[in-house]
Amino acid sequence: MTIHLESQSDLEEAVHALVKRDPRLKPVLEIAGMPALRRREPGFAGLAHIVCGQQLSTASAAAIWGRLSAAFDPFDHEAVRRARADRLGRLGLSAAKIKTLKHLAREIIAERLNLDVLAEEDADAAHHTLVSLPGIGPWTADVYLLFCLGHGDAWPAGDLAVQEGIRIGLGLKARPTEKQMAPLAEPWRPLRGAAAHLWWSYYRAVKNREGVIAGETKAVSNNVAVAKRATAKEKMPARKKPGPSP
């Protein structure tokens, strides 16, 4: 059964369950403090918001999203399907991002893709579904599963802050690679999403620095560091997004 992190109490219950299951996480929680649940809008708008912020500074991403939101009411897959590419470009979207959003819109209209049902799927299968889409890399997929759908087992294996937090917290000699992150997280299934929240908070506490998540998110309290790992699939000519360099 898929566990969902819909509320702060859901996250706290999951974190306490993790600490009880894996005693190594007790000192991590003591240093990090209880992480705050972060949520964003689900569906096409939520994924489009993340795509718009890829490889951009937070300010630039927010400005572009603001223009898109103001230009289309509502901003949904039908609006993007009908919109001319040159209009989307004038609002600040790159050609690559326009192509990605147009493809997403067509897939949803054709009922080949249902973003909402991913919340009920196995986390690894849902991740695979998303990264198979043009322009959607692992980081974007994981952010959508975690913050838009509240998937309790989504695991951002390529996230630099999580990797570095685990290196420090578990006393590893080197920062684990994306491939090594999978077996490290096995003890935390089916709550790897809650573990990710905990590791982000721990990274912030020990490094005293913030990561960057695409656009703005809602949090009950404190900010969670999210370090973006750009993939070749997501790289676009744009200003480099600030973030931690662990």
Disulfide bonds with the S-S distance in Angstrom:
none
